[in-house]
Amino acid sequence: MAVPARHTSKSKKNKRRTHYKMTAPTVSFDEATGDYSRGHRVSLKGYYKGKKVTK
């Protein structure tokens, strides 16, 4: 009967059994600036929730 040559470590075993996956960032269209932005973040043009917050 075949036997593994090396012991499988706990971390290697747990990495194989995990169900964590990368998720795509949520992007929404901001009508005030006319471009896309991520939620709860200041846009590249300096707007947050439709208001100008930076110069």
N, C-alpha and C positions, 0 to 999 in steps of 0.2 A: 504494500500500500504506500502511496506517495505521501511524503511528509514535507512541510515547508522547511526550507533550509535555515530561515531566520525567524525569530519571534516577532510578531506584529505588535508594535508599541500601542499604548492606549491612545496617544494623540493621532497616530496614523489610522487606527480603527475608527475613532470618533469623527475624523475629517471625512472618511468615506461614508459614514452613516448620517451626516448632517443633511438638512434640507434648506439651508440658507442659500439664497440666490441674490444676484444683483438685480436691483429694480431701477427702472428708468425714472429720472427726475420728473416731477409733475410740472408741466409748463402750461401757462394760461396766457390768453391774449389780453393785453392791457389796452383798452380803448382810448385812454387819455393820451398815451404816447404813441399808439399805433404799432407797437411791436410786442414780442413775446417776452415774458418774464417768469421767473420762478416765484412761488408763493412765499410770503413773509420775508421778502428781500427787496432791497432798493434796486430799481432798474439801472441800466447803464446810463440813462439820461438823468438820473437823480430823482425819480418819482417813486412814491410809496403810497398805495391806495388812492391813486389819482391826484395826489398833492405833491408839489415840488418840495423836497426836503433838503437838497444840497445845491450848491451853486455850480 
